[in-house]
Amino acid sequence: MNLLNASQITEVFRRFQSLNAHPQTELVAPNPYCLLVSVILSAQTTDKAVNRATAPLYEAVSTPQQMVELGEERLSGYIRSIGLYKNKSKHVIAMSKMLIEKFGSNVPDSREELESLPGVGRKTANVILNVVYGKPTMPVDTHLLRICPKIGLAEGNSPLAVEKSLMERIPPEFMNHAHHWLILHGRYICTARSPKCAECPISDLCCRNGLPRESDSC
């Protein structure tokens, strides 16, 4: 596969920055705890679906204690429209109990502590560390796993391999927002079925790994 060089990678993120200087998560949550819940719920589910389910939930619940008091059965009623809602309900209740018992109801700011929580894996921990605590992490979801090797930003065929490659190659000045730019790019421009290459701000830089050099879509 072809990889972009350092100056090309800088140009990619300079263009993203010029178009959207302060990208934000599309998950809607009133506080860090609720954001953690939303990220857990977002596994194999779109942010829009999560937001639809959690809008009424967060009117009733905004703390770990309130979530525990709500209980697994009633939580399931709020999130029934989300995939794997039964397992996610169990994880959210167990996670909330652990936050109360071990962390004083506060969302921890270390990877080790976050990953000790039920339902929280590396990607979820990276999201919280970045969005809540402003740490330069790289949560790799399905969008990043798909588009970063294709563009030539990273190599690897697993989330961890792509994460490590991106962390090594993206200039530090772009790291705080890099994963948001890439997620939005994969969600709205470099889509899986019909990539909008004619609208792409980095089409002249993209390596198009895995795509024909001349194709109908690009």
Disulfide bonds with the S-S distance in Angstrom:
Cys197-Cys218 2.18
